[in-house]
Amino acid sequence: MLSRTRVHLQTLVLLILVVHLSQPVCVDVPSGTEAILGKTMKLTCISCMRREEVKAKTRVDWYYMKEDENKEYGITSHKFHIYRFEEDSSGALDGPLNGRVKWNGSHDLQDLSIIITNVTYNDSGVYECHVQREFVFDFFTPSVYITKNITLRVKEQATGDTAALYSEIMMYVLLVFLTFWLLVEMVYCYRKISKSDEQAQDTATNYLAIPSEQKDNPAAPVTE
């Protein structure tokens, strides 16, 4: 019983260490679509790799198309190539956002985001993130192509998002509850181990108090 309780406690401690030391998991989250005038805006583009140990050559192209006011008439705006990322060469390209686009991706190239500095009203429009991965294997090199669209709106002031506020509150409440539950489990295991140790010590003390004749012959009567 004592050893089983210790195993549970060790497992609990190991889980805590794993939570603290584990690397973040790639999660495909949508990009923000509301920018504030004069501020910095991040356009999020996530492309998770199912197996990170597989080597891949990644190319990312960002395009910008001005908000189309004549879409109902079948007239489309010109698409500008604003950023290119490759292993050999990468950087912002000439266009309406020249000098204000910067790379904000991760080292493992699963987050392929960019940021726009000093946002203006003219930055409203549709942004496209084109991701091309060429996987490197021994005998063949398959490739995948992903496109994500982001419709950006520029406003003078931020508007409150009630749903996002409630979600953030619920997340913190859940985090506090899980932390409290974990502490309760640790205290319970600690008390159980302490109680088992006390019982073992009492058993050992009672055994040592028995005369040697009684230990050798348990059927013998106890002498006072």
N, CA and C of each residue as an Amber inpcrd file, in Angstrom:
protein
   672
   0.8270000  -1.2080000   0.0000000   0.0000000   0.0000000   0.0000000
   0.8580000   1.2530000   0.0000000   1.9090000   1.1850000   0.7700000
   2.8030000   2.3450000   0.8520000   3.5050000   2.5870000  -0.4700000
   3.9810000   1.5130000  -1.0910000   4.6950000   1.6740000  -2.3580000
   3.7670000   2.1890000  -3.4480000   2.5130000   1.7460000  -3.4540000
   1.5610000   2.2230000  -4.4610000   1.2980000   3.7190000  -4.2960000
   1.1750000   4.1620000  -3.0680000   0.9530000   5.5930000  -2.8270000
   2.1450000   6.4120000  -3.2830000   3.3420000   5.9090000  -3.0250000
   4.5430000   6.6190000  -3.4720000   4.6130000   6.6790000  -4.9900000
   4.1880000   5.6100000  -5.6420000   4.1680000   5.6160000  -7.1100000
   3.2180000   6.6790000  -7.6230000   2.0420000   6.8070000  -6.9890000
   1.0970000   7.8430000  -7.3980000   1.6790000   9.2410000  -7.2160000
   2.3630000   9.4550000  -6.0950000   2.9610000  10.7620000  -5.8440000
   4.0720000  11.0630000  -6.8430000   4.9080000  10.0590000  -7.1410000
   5.9770000  10.2570000  -8.1210000   5.4120000  10.5430000  -9.5070000
   4.3350000   9.8590000  -9.8520000   3.6980000  10.1080000 -11.1440000
   3.1490000  11.5200000 -11.2220000   2.5580000  11.9880000 -10.1180000
   2.0190000  13.3440000 -10.0710000   3.1250000  14.3800000 -10.2340000
   4.2360000  14.1780000  -9.5280000   5.3690000  15.0980000  -9.6530000
   5.9250000  15.0770000 -11.0700000   5.9860000  13.8940000 -11.6870000
   6.4870000  13.7820000 -13.0520000   5.5960000  14.5220000 -14.0310000
   4.2900000  14.4320000 -13.8370000   3.3640000  15.1610000 -14.7050000
   3.5490000  16.6570000 -14.5910000   3.7880000  17.1330000 -13.3600000
   4.0330000  18.5680000 -13.1660000   5.2870000  19.0040000 -13.9100000
   6.3430000  18.1980000 -13.8220000   7.5800000  18.5370000 -14.5240000
   7.3840000  18.5150000 -16.0230000   6.5990000  17.5590000 -16.5090000
   6.3520000  17.4800000 -17.9440000   5.5950000  18.6870000 -18.4360000
   4.6230000  19.1570000 -17.6310000   3.8560000  20.3460000 -18.0170000
   4.7540000  21.5610000 -18.1110000   5.7180000  21.6800000 -17.1790000
   6.6000000  22.8530000 -17.1860000   7.6700000  22.7590000 -18.2600000
   8.1510000  21.5560000 -18.5570000   9.2750000  21.4180000 -19.4660000
   8.8550000  21.1170000 -20.8960000   7.5940000  20.7700000 -21.1240000
   7.1680000  20.3990000 -22.4620000   7.1650000  21.6150000 -23.3780000
   7.4030000  21.3630000 -24.6530000   7.4100000  22.4270000 -25.6350000
   5.9850000  22.7360000 -26.0750000   5.7200000  23.9700000 -26.4800000
   4.3720000  24.3100000 -26.9010000   3.9570000  23.5440000 -28.1480000
   2.6750000  23.1620000 -28.2140000   2.1430000  22.4170000 -29.3400000
   1.6390000  23.3990000 -30.3840000   1.8490000  23.0420000 -31.6480000
   1.3880000  23.8990000 -32.7370000  -0.1330000  23.8430000 -32.8240000
  -0.7610000  24.9920000 -32.7750000  -2.2150000  25.1020000 -32.8620000
  -2.5520000  26.0940000 -33.9690000  -3.3920000  25.6660000 -34.8870000
  -3.7880000  26.5250000 -36.0050000  -4.8740000  27.4790000 -35.5340000
  -4.4970000  28.7180000 -35.2730000  -5.4410000  29.7280000 -34.7980000
  -5.6780000  30.7570000 -35.8980000  -6.8770000  31.3050000 -35.9840000
  -7.1560000  32.3140000 -37.0070000  -6.4660000  33.6370000 -36.6900000
  -6.2480000  34.4090000 -37.7140000  -5.5860000  35.6970000 -37.5500000
  -6.5890000  36.7580000 -37.1250000  -6.0750000  37.7790000 -36.4650000
  -6.9010000  38.9330000 -36.1710000  -7.2620000  39.6660000 -37.4480000
  -8.4110000  40.2890000 -37.4770000  -8.8880000  40.9640000 -38.6890000
  -9.1890000  42.4380000 -38.4550000  -8.8510000  42.9490000 -37.2760000
  -9.1460000  44.3430000 -36.9570000  -7.8770000  45.0340000 -36.5000000
  -7.4120000  45.9960000 -37.2700000  -6.2010000  46.7410000 -36.9520000
  -6.5610000  48.1420000 -36.4750000  -5.6580000  48.7200000 -35.6790000
  -5.8550000  50.0630000 -35.1370000  -4.9450000  51.0310000 -35.8840000
  -5.4920000  52.1360000 -36.2610000  -4.7580000  53.1320000 -37.0270000
  -3.4920000  53.5620000 -36.2850000  -2.3600000  53.5010000 -36.9790000
  -1.0880000  53.9310000 -36.4110000  -0.3840000  52.8940000 -35.5550000
  -1.0150000  51.7550000 -35.2890000  -0.4260000  50.7180000 -34.4600000
   0.2220000  49.6330000 -35.3230000   0.7410000  48.6120000 -34.6620000
   1.3340000  47.4600000 -35.3410000   0.3320000  46.3220000 -35.3540000
   0.1820000  45.6870000 -36.5110000  -0.7880000  44.6060000 -36.6790000
  -0.0650000  43.3360000 -37.1040000  -0.3960000  42.2250000 -36.4280000
   0.1600000  40.9270000 -36.8000000  -0.8530000  40.1590000 -37.6250000
  -0.4240000  39.6950000 -38.7890000  -1.2420000  38.8270000 -39.6250000
  -0.7540000  37.4020000 -39.4110000  -1.5830000  36.5960000 -38.7660000
  -1.1830000  35.2570000 -38.3490000  -1.4440000  34.2490000 -39.4570000
  -0.4220000  33.4500000 -39.7340000  -0.5340000  32.3580000 -40.7040000
   0.1680000  31.1470000 -40.1010000  -0.6150000  30.1450000 -39.6950000
  -0.0790000  28.9480000 -39.0590000  -0.2000000  27.7670000 -40.0170000
   0.8890000  27.0550000 -40.1840000   0.8940000  25.8370000 -41.0010000
   1.6380000  24.7630000 -40.2190000   0.8820000  23.9400000 -39.4850000
   1.4800000  22.9340000 -38.6100000   2.0160000  21.7580000 -39.4140000
   3.1350000  21.2510000 -38.9530000   3.7160000  20.0370000 -39.5330000
   3.3880000  18.8690000 -38.6150000   2.8180000  17.8150000 -39.1780000
   2.4100000  16.6690000 -38.3690000   3.6090000  15.9240000 -37.8020000
   4.6820000  15.9000000 -38.5480000   5.8900000  15.2160000 -38.0770000
   7.0550000  16.1850000 -38.2250000   7.4920000  16.7510000 -37.0940000
   8.5300000  17.7740000 -37.1250000   9.9040000  17.2040000 -37.4680000
  10.0720000  15.8700000 -37.2800000  11.3910000  15.3080000 -37.5590000
  11.6620000  15.1820000 -39.0550000  10.6230000  15.3150000 -39.8940000
  10.7940000  15.2490000 -41.3360000  11.2950000  16.5900000 -41.8470000
  12.3570000  16.5800000 -42.6070000  12.9210000  17.8110000 -43.1470000
  12.0600000  18.3070000 -44.3010000  11.9240000  19.6240000 -44.3750000
  11.1100000  20.2100000 -45.4360000  11.6740000  21.5670000 -45.8220000
  11.6010000  21.8680000 -47.0960000  11.9470000  23.1830000 -47.6050000
  10.6640000  24.0000000 -47.6910000  10.6630000  25.1440000 -47.0300000
   9.4420000  25.9530000 -46.9270000   9.6220000  27.2780000 -47.6500000
   8.6080000  27.6100000 -48.4050000   8.5680000  28.9190000 -49.0670000
   7.2400000  29.5740000 -48.7320000   7.3000000  30.8480000 -48.3670000
   6.1030000  31.5940000 -47.9790000   6.0160000  32.8590000 -48.8250000
   4.8500000  33.0920000 -49.3940000   4.5950000  34.3070000 -50.1680000
   3.3440000  34.9840000 -49.6200000   3.4980000  36.2580000 -49.2990000
   2.3730000  37.0620000 -48.8250000   1.9510000  38.0190000 -49.9330000
   0.6270000  38.0840000 -50.1570000   0.0730000  38.9700000 -51.1680000
  -0.9550000  39.9030000 -50.5150000  -1.0940000  41.0640000 -51.1270000
  -2.0570000  42.0510000 -50.6390000  -2.9090000  42.5400000 -51.8110000
  -4.2160000  42.5680000 -51.5780000  -5.1380000  43.0730000 -52.5780000
  -6.0270000  44.1150000 -51.9220000  -6.0170000  45.3130000 -52.4610000
  -6.7730000  46.4160000 -51.8720000  -8.2520000  46.0760000 -51.8330000
  -8.9110000  46.6040000 -50.8080000 -10.3390000  46.3450000 -50.6470000
 -11.0890000  46.7360000 -51.9120000 -11.8020000  45.7690000 -52.4640000
 -12.4380000  45.9470000 -53.7680000 -13.8080000  46.5990000 -53.6130000
 -13.9050000  47.8070000 -54.1170000 -15.1730000  48.5180000 -54.0470000
 -16.0670000  48.2160000 -55.2500000 -15.4990000  47.6210000 -56.2990000
 -16.2610000  47.3470000 -57.5260000 -16.4290000  45.8520000 -57.7550000
 -16.4800000  45.0930000 -56.6490000 -16.5800000  43.6410000 -56.7660000
 -17.8850000  43.2200000 -57.4310000 -18.9550000  43.9500000 -57.1590000
 -20.2550000  43.5860000 -57.7290000 -20.2910000  43.7680000 -59.2370000
 -19.3540000  44.5460000 -59.7770000 -19.3010000  44.7610000 -61.2200000
 -18.2850000  43.8350000 -61.8970000 -17.7020000  42.9340000 -61.1300000
 -16.7460000  41.9910000 -61.7060000 -15.3640000  42.5580000 -61.9090000
 -15.0580000  43.6880000 -61.2790000 -13.7480000  44.3100000 -61.4150000
 -12.9260000  43.9640000 -60.1800000 -11.7620000  43.3840000 -60.3770000
 -10.8980000  42.9860000 -59.2680000  -9.6900000  43.9050000 -59.1730000
  -9.2190000  44.0870000 -57.9710000  -8.0530000  44.9370000 -57.7460000
  -6.7720000  44.1820000 -58.0530000  -5.7030000  44.9380000 -58.2210000
  -4.4090000  44.3330000 -58.5000000  -3.8500000  43.6850000 -57.2290000
  -3.2490000  42.5190000 -57.4040000  -2.6720000  41.8030000 -56.2740000
  -1.1850000  42.1100000 -56.2060000  -0.7620000  42.6030000 -55.0360000
   0.6420000  42.9690000 -54.8340000   1.3590000  41.8570000 -54.0620000
   2.5340000  41.5210000 -54.5210000   3.3980000  40.5580000 -53.8170000
   4.2350000  41.3520000 -52.8160000   3.8950000  41.2480000 -51.5050000
   4.4950000  42.1430000 -50.5180000   5.6330000  41.4980000 -49.7260000
   5.6720000  40.1580000 -49.6500000   6.7390000  39.5300000 -48.8550000
   6.9940000  38.1190000 -49.3760000   8.2830000  37.7550000 -49.3590000
   8.6840000  36.3960000 -49.7390000   9.6890000  35.8740000 -48.7280000
   9.4780000  34.6420000 -48.2970000  10.4020000  33.9900000 -47.3580000
  10.8970000  32.6900000 -47.9760000  12.2300000  32.5760000 -48.0750000
  12.8890000  31.3590000 -48.5210000  14.1600000  31.1800000 -47.7080000
  14.7410000  30.0010000 -47.8180000  15.9670000  29.7510000 -47.0690000
  17.1190000  30.6170000 -47.5780000  17.1780000  30.7850000 -48.8830000
  18.2930000  31.5450000 -49.4660000  18.0630000  33.0510000 -49.4200000
  16.8500000  33.4800000 -49.7150000  16.5710000  34.9170000 -49.7490000
  15.1660000  35.1690000 -49.2310000  15.0180000  36.2200000 -48.4590000
  13.7140000  36.5840000 -47.9250000  13.6990000  38.0710000 -47.6280000
  12.5070000  38.6300000 -47.6420000  12.3890000  40.0430000 -47.3260000
  11.1620000  40.6500000 -47.9620000  10.8790000  41.9010000 -47.6010000
   9.7290000  42.6160000 -48.1460000  10.0080000  43.0330000 -49.5760000
   8.9720000  43.1210000 -50.3770000   9.0820000  43.4980000 -51.7840000
   8.4610000  44.8710000 -51.9970000   8.7490000  45.4480000 -53.1460000
   8.2050000  46.7610000 -53.4640000   6.6860000  46.6870000 -53.5960000
   6.0320000  47.7190000 -53.1040000   4.5800000  47.7390000 -53.1760000
   4.0180000  48.7820000 -52.2330000   2.7130000  48.7750000 -52.0310000
   2.0710000  49.8000000 -51.1870000   2.4640000  49.7120000 -49.7180000
   3.0310000  48.5780000 -49.2820000   3.4330000  48.4320000 -47.8880000
   4.9440000  48.3510000 -47.7320000   5.6600000  48.8100000 -48.7070000
   7.1160000  48.7140000 -48.6920000   7.7070000  49.4420000 -47.4780000
   8.5640000  48.7270000 -46.7330000   9.2090000  49.3080000 -45.5670000
   8.4220000  49.1410000 -44.2790000   7.2070000  48.6180000 -44.3650000
   6.3890000  48.4580000 -43.1610000   6.0080000  47.0010000 -42.8930000
   6.5350000  46.0830000 -43.6710000   6.2370000  44.6560000 -43.4940000
   7.4740000  43.9560000 -42.9550000   7.3130000  43.1980000 -41.8710000
   8.4350000  42.4850000 -41.2530000   8.0250000  41.0490000 -40.9470000
   9.0110000  40.1730000 -40.9680000   8.7880000  38.7600000 -40.6730000
   8.5930000  38.5600000 -39.1690000   7.6010000  37.7360000 -38.8100000
   7.3250000  37.4570000 -37.4080000   7.0390000  35.9610000 -37.1950000
   7.6750000  35.1290000 -38.0110000   7.4620000  33.6940000 -37.9200000
   8.3500000  33.0460000 -36.8780000   8.0920000  31.7580000 -36.6310000
   8.8460000  30.9940000 -35.6330000  10.0370000  30.3040000 -36.2830000
  10.9340000  29.8100000 -35.4200000  12.1530000  29.1660000 -35.9070000
  11.8490000  27.8510000 -36.6180000  10.8240000  27.1390000 -36.1740000
  10.4910000  25.8530000 -36.7960000   9.6070000  26.0010000 -38.0300000
   9.3130000  27.2400000 -38.4220000   8.5360000  27.5440000 -39.6270000
   7.1580000  26.8980000 -39.6160000   6.5480000  26.8790000 -38.4490000
   5.1380000  26.5070000 -38.3650000   4.2690000  27.7630000 -38.2220000
   4.8430000  28.7870000 -37.6000000   4.2130000  30.1030000 -37.5560000
   4.8790000  30.9410000 -38.6370000   4.1080000  31.3410000 -39.6310000
   4.6420000  32.0410000 -40.8070000   4.0400000  33.4390000 -40.9040000
   3.9020000  34.0850000 -39.7740000   3.1980000  35.3620000 -39.7050000
   4.1090000  36.5270000 -40.0920000   3.4590000  37.6410000 -40.3970000
   4.1550000  38.9000000 -40.6520000   3.4820000  39.9770000 -39.8090000
   4.1640000  41.1060000 -39.6420000   3.5840000  42.2510000 -38.9510000
   3.6490000  43.4720000 -39.8610000   2.6560000  44.3200000 -39.7170000
   2.6050000  45.5810000 -40.4550000   2.7290000  46.7020000 -39.4400000
   3.7170000  47.5400000 -39.6070000   3.9310000  48.6450000 -38.6870000
   3.2480000  49.9060000 -39.2090000   2.8860000  50.7820000 -38.2730000
   2.2840000  52.0740000 -38.6140000   1.1200000  51.8960000 -39.5960000
   0.1060000  51.1680000 -39.1380000  -1.0330000  50.8290000 -39.9930000
  -1.7740000  52.0880000 -40.4360000  -2.1680000  52.1170000 -41.7060000
  -2.9490000  53.2200000 -42.2620000  -4.2860000  52.6820000 -42.7730000
  -5.1920000  53.6050000 -43.1080000  -6.4890000  53.1900000 -43.6460000
  -6.3320000  52.4580000 -44.9780000  -5.3040000  52.7810000 -45.7210000
  -5.0850000  52.1420000 -47.0210000  -4.6590000  50.6810000 -46.9010000
  -4.3340000  50.2510000 -45.6850000  -3.9180000  48.8560000 -45.5010000
  -5.1040000  47.9050000 -45.4150000  -6.3120000  48.4300000 -45.3770000
  -7.4910000  47.5600000 -45.3820000  -7.5450000  46.7920000 -46.6930000
  -7.9470000  45.5470000 -46.6160000  -8.0300000  44.7310000 -47.8170000
  -7.8600000  43.2630000 -47.4900000  -7.5500000  42.4870000 -48.5190000
  -7.4080000  41.0370000 -48.3990000  -5.9290000  40.6750000 -48.4980000
  -5.4710000  39.9040000 -47.5200000  -4.0970000  39.4160000 -47.4970000
  -4.1090000  37.8970000 -47.6710000  -3.2140000  37.4150000 -48.4890000
  -3.1260000  35.9840000 -48.7650000  -1.7670000  35.4580000 -48.3370000
  -1.8150000  34.3430000 -47.6100000  -0.5900000  33.6590000 -47.1770000
  -0.4720000  32.3530000 -47.9620000   0.5240000  32.2650000 -48.8300000
   0.7500000  31.0710000 -49.6460000   1.9500000  30.3160000 -49.0820000
   1.7070000  29.0770000 -48.6760000   2.7610000  28.2460000 -48.0750000
   3.0060000  27.0350000 -48.9670000   4.2450000  26.8440000 -49.3420000
   4.6350000  25.6750000 -50.1330000   5.7290000  24.9190000 -49.3880000
   5.4590000  23.6550000 -49.0860000   6.4420000  22.8080000 -48.3930000
   6.8400000  21.6560000 -49.3140000   8.1260000  21.4450000 -49.4020000
   8.6730000  20.3180000 -50.1630000   9.4160000  19.4150000 -49.1960000
   8.8240000  18.2710000 -48.9110000   9.3860000  17.3480000 -47.9320000
  10.5090000  16.5280000 -48.5530000  11.5420000  16.3100000 -47.7600000
  12.7420000  15.6340000 -48.2540000  12.7710000  14.2200000 -47.6920000
  12.6010000  13.2270000 -48.5690000  12.7390000  11.8270000 -48.2210000
  13.8650000  11.2100000 -49.0440000  14.0990000   9.9240000 -48.8420000
  15.2120000   9.2660000 -49.5350000  14.9540000   9.1030000 -51.0240000
  13.7160000   8.7850000 -51.4090000  13.4550000   8.4290000 -52.8010000
  12.4910000   9.3720000 -53.5050000  11.7820000  10.2050000 -52.7850000
  10.8490000  11.1210000 -53.4270000  10.6880000  12.3690000 -52.5630000
  10.1910000  13.4360000 -53.1890000  10.0300000  14.7230000 -52.5050000
   8.6090000  15.2440000 -52.7260000   7.6430000  14.7760000 -51.9380000
   6.2770000  15.2910000 -52.0750000   6.1810000  16.7320000 -51.5860000
   5.1880000  17.4280000 -52.0550000   5.0100000  18.8270000 -51.6700000
   3.5370000  19.1060000 -51.3990000   3.2990000  20.1000000 -50.5550000
   1.9380000  20.5450000 -50.2510000   1.8740000  22.0570000 -50.4410000
   0.6860000  22.5260000 -50.7750000   0.4980000  23.9550000 -51.0180000
  -0.7560000  24.3930000 -50.2640000  -0.6040000  25.4220000 -49.4280000
  -1.6870000  25.9110000 -48.5850000  -1.8530000  27.4170000 -48.8080000
  -3.0910000  27.8460000 -48.8860000  -3.4010000  29.2710000 -49.0320000
  -4.4110000  29.6790000 -47.9630000  -4.1220000  30.7920000 -47.2870000
  -5.0220000  31.3250000 -46.2770000  -5.2990000  32.7890000 -46.5730000
  -6.5640000  33.1670000 -46.4490000  -6.9850000  34.5380000 -46.7290000
  -7.3630000  35.2500000 -45.4340000  -6.9620000  36.5120000 -45.3390000
  -7.2600000  37.3470000 -44.1720000  -7.8120000  38.6700000 -44.6650000
  -9.0200000  38.9890000 -44.2470000  -9.6300000  40.2700000 -44.6090000
  -9.4240000  41.2400000 -43.4500000  -8.6460000  42.2620000 -43.7080000
  -8.2550000  43.2070000 -42.6560000  -9.0660000  44.4820000 -42.7560000
  -9.4980000  44.9670000 -41.5900000 -10.2020000  46.2410000 -41.4920000
  -9.4250000  47.1350000 -40.5310000  -9.2150000  48.3690000 -40.9200000
  -8.4870000  49.3360000 -40.0980000  -9.4880000  50.3020000 -39.4770000
  -9.4010000  50.4250000 -38.1370000 -10.2960000  51.3110000 -37.4020000
  -9.4840000  52.2880000 -36.5640000 -10.1390000  53.3700000 -36.2090000
  -9.4470000  54.3950000 -35.4270000  -9.2570000  53.9460000 -33.9880000
 -10.2390000  53.2370000 -33.4270000 -10.1680000  52.7400000 -32.0650000
 -10.6180000  51.2900000 -32.0350000 -10.1080000  50.5800000 -31.0380000
 -10.4650000  49.1680000 -30.8960000 -11.8780000  49.0450000 -30.3480000
 -12.6050000  48.0580000 -30.8300000 -13.9370000  47.7660000 -30.3400000
 -13.8850000  46.5700000 -29.4060000 -14.6710000  46.6090000 -28.3430000
 -14.6700000  45.5230000 -27.3680000 -15.3060000  44.2650000 -27.9340000
 -14.7030000  43.1260000 -27.6520000 -15.2080000  41.8320000 -28.0780000
 -15.6890000  41.0810000 -26.8420000 -17.0080000  41.0500000 -26.6620000
 -17.5670000  40.4250000 -25.4570000 -17.2580000  38.9430000 -25.4000000
 -17.3720000  38.2750000 -26.5300000 -17.1190000  36.8270000 -26.5510000
 -15.6790000  36.5220000 -26.1720000 -14.7400000  37.3070000 -26.6910000
 -13.3330000  37.0820000 -26.3660000 -13.0660000  37.3580000 -24.8910000
 -13.7540000  38.3770000 -24.3390000 -13.5770000  38.6940000 -22.9230000
 -14.0760000  37.5540000 -22.0410000 -15.2660000  37.0260000 -22.3600000
 -15.8090000  35.9040000 -21.5950000 -14.9260000  34.6680000 -21.7210000
 -14.4010000  34.4260000 -22.9030000 -13.5330000  33.2650000 -23.1040000
 -12.2670000  33.3860000 -22.2750000 -11.7030000  34.5920000 -22.2130000
 -10.4960000  34.7950000 -21.4170000 -10.7820000  34.6120000 -19.9270000
 -11.9320000  35.1060000 -19.4720000 -12.2950000  34.9310000 -18.0630000
 -12.4720000  33.4550000 -17.7300000 -13.1590000  32.7180000 -18.5870000
 -13.3700000  31.2920000 -18.3510000 -12.0550000  30.5300000 -18.3630000
 -11.1190000  30.9590000 -19.2000000  -9.8270000  30.2930000 -19.2560000
  -9.0770000  30.4580000 -17.9330000  -9.1020000  31.6630000 -17.3730000
  -8.4220000  31.8970000 -16.0930000  -9.1220000  31.1630000 -14.9550000
 -10.4600000  31.1260000 -14.9890000 -11.1900000  30.3920000 -13.9520000
 -10.8440000  28.9080000 -14.0020000 -10.8020000  28.3540000 -15.2030000
 -10.4440000  26.9390000 -15.3500000  -9.0210000  26.6750000 -14.8970000
  -8.1240000  27.5990000 -15.2000000  -6.7300000  27.4390000 -14.7810000
  -6.6140000  27.4530000 -13.2590000  -7.3230000  28.3610000 -12.6040000
  -7.2940000  28.4150000 -11.1390000  -7.8860000  27.1440000 -10.5400000
  -8.9850000  26.6630000 -11.1190000  -9.6200000  25.4390000 -10.6070000
  -8.6860000  24.2380000 -10.7410000  -8.0360000  24.0960000 -11.8980000
  -7.1310000  22.9650000 -12.0980000  -5.9300000  23.0510000 -11.1630000
  -5.4270000  24.2610000 -10.9420000  -4.3040000  24.4240000 -10.0170000
  -4.7120000  24.0530000  -8.5950000  -5.8980000  24.4860000  -8.1800000
  -6.3890000  24.1450000  -6.8380000  -6.5950000  22.6370000  -6.7020000
  -7.1600000  22.0200000  -7.7350000  -7.3740000  20.5680000  -7.6930000
  -6.0540000  19.8160000  -7.5960000  -5.0400000  20.3050000  -8.3050000
  -3.7290000  19.6690000  -8.2480000  -3.1270000  19.7780000  -6.8530000
  -3.2640000  20.9390000  -6.2260000  -2.7520000  21.1060000  -4.8610000
  -3.4710000  20.1840000  -3.8800000  -4.7900000  20.0620000  -4.0420000
  -5.5530000  19.1730000  -3.1600000  -5.0750000  17.7290000  -3.3210000
  -4.8400000  17.3030000  -4.5530000  -4.3630000  15.9390000  -4.7990000
  -2.9910000  15.7190000  -4.1640000  -2.1180000  16.7160000  -4.2520000
  -0.7830000  16.5820000  -3.6720000  -0.8600000  16.4880000  -2.1520000
  -1.7130000  17.3230000  -1.5250000  -1.8680000  17.2770000  -0.0720000
  -2.4560000  15.9440000   0.3650000  -3.4300000  15.4370000  -0.3990000
  -4.0470000  14.1470000  -0.0780000  -3.0200000  13.0160000  -0.1370000
  -2.2140000  13.0180000  -1.1960000  -1.1870000  11.9750000  -1.3240000
  -0.1510000  12.0830000  -0.2050000   0.2270000  13.3140000   0.1330000
   1.2130000  13.5000000   1.2010000   0.6760000  12.9920000   2.5350000
  -0.5810000  13.3030000   2.8480000  -1.1560000  12.8390000   4.1040000
  -1.2960000  11.3180000   4.1250000  -1.6200000  10.7490000   2.9770000
  -1.7610000   9.3040000   2.9120000  -0.4240000   8.6170000   3.1280000
   0.6230000   9.1920000   2.5600000   1.9600000   8.6300000   2.7500000
   2.3950000   8.7660000   4.2060000   2.1270000   9.9310000   4.8110000
   2.4930000  10.1370000   6.2150000   1.7610000   9.1590000   7.1270000
   0.4910000   8.9270000   6.8470000  -0.2760000   7.9970000   7.6630000
   0.2530000   6.5780000   7.5140000   0.6230000   6.2040000   6.3020000
   1.1740000   4.8670000   6.0820000   2.5060000   4.7040000   6.7920000
   3.3370000   5.7610000   6.7640000   4.6190000   5.7080000   7.4640000
   4.4080000   5.5610000   8.9710000   3.4230000   6.2890000   9.5290000
   3.1560000   6.1870000  10.9610000   2.6820000   4.7850000  11.3410000
   1.8370000   4.1930000  10.5100000   1.3730000   2.8410000  10.7830000
   2.5270000   1.8440000  10.7250000   3.4180000   2.0510000   9.7390000
   4.5620000   1.1510000   9.6350000   5.4780000   1.2910000  10.8530000
   5.6780000   2.5250000  11.3150000   6.5160000   2.7440000  12.4950000
   5.8780000   2.1450000  13.7480000   4.5500000   2.2710000  13.8940000
   3.8720000   1.6820000  15.0410000   3.9750000   0.1630000  15.0170000
   3.8420000  -0.4170000  13.8310000   3.9630000  -1.8700000  13.7150000
   5.3600000  -2.3340000  14.0920000   6.3700000  -1.5790000  13.6120000
   7.7490000  -1.9420000  13.9400000   8.0210000  -1.7790000  15.4280000
   7.4820000  -0.7170000  16.0440000   7.6870000  -0.4990000  17.4780000
   7.0410000  -1.6030000  18.3020000   5.8240000  -1.9840000  17.9450000
   5.1450000  -3.0650000  18.6630000   5.8710000  -4.3940000  18.5150000
   6.4400000  -4.5960000  17.3340000   7.1610000  -5.8440000  17.1150000
   8.4340000  -5.9030000  17.9580000   9.1230000  -4.7610000  18.0590000
  10.3500000  -4.7350000  18.8640000  10.0450000  -4.8870000  20.3430000
   8.8630000  -4.5010000  20.7700000   8.5100000  -4.6140000  22.1860000
   8.1570000  -6.0390000  22.6040000   7.9360000  -6.9240000  21.6420000
   7.5990000  -8.3180000  21.9680000   8.8670000  -9.0410000  22.4220000
   8.8140000  -9.8110000  23.4940000   9.9970000 -10.5740000  23.9530000
  10.4690000 -11.5350000  22.8880000  11.7600000 -11.8470000  22.9340000
  12.3540000 -12.7340000  21.9350000  11.7170000 -14.1130000  21.9550000
  11.3340000 -14.6270000  23.1790000  10.7000000 -15.9410000  23.2350000
   9.3800000 -15.9510000  22.4870000   8.6500000 -14.8280000  22.5890000
   7.3690000 -14.7510000  21.8960000   7.5620000 -14.6750000  20.3830000
   8.6670000 -14.0050000  19.9750000   8.9380000 -13.9110000  18.5250000
   9.2700000 -15.2780000  17.9670000  10.0950000 -16.0830000  18.7240000
  10.4950000 -17.3960000  18.2220000   9.3290000 -18.3600000  18.2510000
   8.4680000 -18.2340000  19.2660000   7.3270000 -19.1480000  19.4070000
   6.0530000 -18.3050000  19.5820000   5.4000000 -17.9520000  18.4790000
   4.2270000 -17.0970000  18.6030000   3.1100000 -17.7190000  19.4150000
   3.1060000 -19.0660000  19.5090000   2.0240000 -19.7220000  20.2800000
   2.2600000 -19.6810000  21.7670000   3.4660000 -19.3060000  22.2070000
   3.7700000 -19.2830000  23.6250000   2.9990000 -18.1660000  24.3010000
   2.5900000 -18.4020000  25.5650000   1.8400000 -17.3340000  26.2940000
   2.7220000 -16.1410000  26.5960000   2.1390000 -14.9750000  26.6110000
   2.8920000 -13.7510000  26.8970000   3.1130000 -13.6810000  28.3930000
   4.4040000 -13.5130000  28.7880000   4.7660000 -13.3980000  30.2210000
   4.9060000 -11.9560000  30.6000000   4.4190000 -11.6480000  31.7860000
   4.5220000 -10.2780000  32.2750000   5.6140000 -10.1820000  33.3200000
